[in-house]
Amino acid sequence: MSAEAQEWRATKIPFDETVTGLSFPTSDIGYFVTSGGKYGITKNGGKYWQVYRFLDPFSMEDVYFKSKDTGLAVGRNGMILRTVDGAVNWEDWGPVDSTIWFTSGIFVNDTVALATGLKPGTNMEGVLYRSVDGGKKWELVDITGMGFGELFKAEGVPVCFQSFGKLNYSTDQGKTWQSLSTVGGKPGRATAFYNKTAIICGNDAMLAFSQDRGKTWAQSTTEGGANLTTVILVNDSLGYLGGTGGHVMFTEDGGKSWKKEKPLPEMVDVAKIAVAGDRLIVACAGGFIFNKPLPKR
């Protein structure tokens, strides 16, 4: 069955904000955050969402749950929030610097957590913070660069993130970092690995693939261009990415070439793509979340 064969199903959340972050720690339980300081919880794989508002409704950019109960939410104004009871309660453990715009946060393991973001200014300096107590106390890591992208971690893959023309990675849980050159010096945003296959994407249709765990990169071919915001690999050949203007594309050859998916019912900007069990979940602007079955193999 082709990756594009199934139709999209739409869930409209009752607001017009962008669903900026999406995390499914299990096939049924998932969480989102929004640009207007809200968060949502599903317990049936994204078919229905309960929506809540954070106590401080700053714009949130990402959410990551390492289990159904323990997670992080990060955003503007230096916000780093932590929960250990499935989002019933959130604790504010953000750094003192409220000028930071955090864009990504993850748990590396049970105790180590990382958060990347931008420090506003003429050069949009990237910042990286690290916690070794489960997301309570955070310290700035001495790493320089501009335009830090989203953090990525998968089994057997070093934790990594992109900056301008580089893939930054750590093999010691974020203590020290090394870099690999990517393509063209363009700003990278999102990263995906599956075994030896890797894909990176970013602004100005920046899109590349690797077949050797990120050591070397080649430009991908696509059926259209956009600012690309999110990418995921389901296996070492099938992947999906999204971007502005409602772009959703898929690859069946590990990122070498991409084709357009069936159009979303609403042509809204795509912010995040995730997998929940056997379904693909796409979070968008305007409070839309779309889902469809993954192709059977």
Buried (B, 14 or more C-beta within 10 A) or exposed (E): EEBBEBEBBEBEBEBEBBBBBBBBBEBBBBBBBBBBBBBBBBBEBBBEBEBEEBEBEBBBBBBBBBEBBBBBBBBBBBBBBBBBEBBEEBEEBBBEEEEBBBBBBBBBEEEBBBBBBBBEEEEBBBBBBBBBEBBEEBEEBEBEBBBBBBBBBBEEBBBBBBBBBBBBBBEEBBEEBEBBEBBBEBBBBBBBBBBEBBBBBBBEBBBBBBBEBBEEBEEBEBEEBBBBBBBBBBEBBBBBBBBBEBBBBBBBBBBBBBBEBBEBBBEBBBBBBBBBEEBBBBBBBBBBBBBBBBBEE
